[in-house]
């Protein structure tokens, strides 16, 4: 949180965020909060959409030469599903 607080002002300056855009962002986050329930966690999905989930996995799990990078086991993972070859 400390890093986020330190970097957020720089993002706002770089994006030249308007007051209307900031209000739209607050309204969006509020709406996401309102549709989140104990069975529907929309902030996790938002984290996925923003790339934050996979980036967190990447910085915490290195790869070895020739290996594919780590990924998030998403909501569409089905245990025992068939393996699909590259390009399939």
Secondary structure as the mmCIF struct_conf table of DSSP 4:
data_model
#
loop_
_struct_conf.conf_type_id
_struct_conf.id
_struct_conf.beg_label_comp_id
_struct_conf.beg_label_asym_id
_struct_conf.beg_label_seq_id
_struct_conf.end_label_comp_id
_struct_conf.end_label_asym_id
_struct_conf.end_label_seq_id
HELX_RH_AL_P HELX_RH_AL_P1 UNK A 2 UNK A 15
TURN_TY1_P TURN_TY1_P1 UNK A 16 UNK A 16
HELX_RH_AL_P HELX_RH_AL_P2 UNK A 19 UNK A 35
BEND BEND1 UNK A 38 UNK A 39
HELX_RH_AL_P HELX_RH_AL_P3 UNK A 42 UNK A 49
TURN_TY1_P TURN_TY1_P2 UNK A 50 UNK A 51
HELX_RH_AL_P HELX_RH_AL_P4 UNK A 52 UNK A 60
BEND BEND2 UNK A 61 UNK A 61
TURN_TY1_P TURN_TY1_P3 UNK A 65 UNK A 66
HELX_LH_PP_P HELX_LH_PP_P1 UNK A 67 UNK A 70
TURN_TY1_P TURN_TY1_P4 UNK A 75 UNK A 76
TURN_TY1_P TURN_TY1_P5 UNK A 79 UNK A 80
HELX_LH_PP_P HELX_LH_PP_P2 UNK A 81 UNK A 83
TURN_TY1_P TURN_TY1_P6 UNK A 86 UNK A 87
#
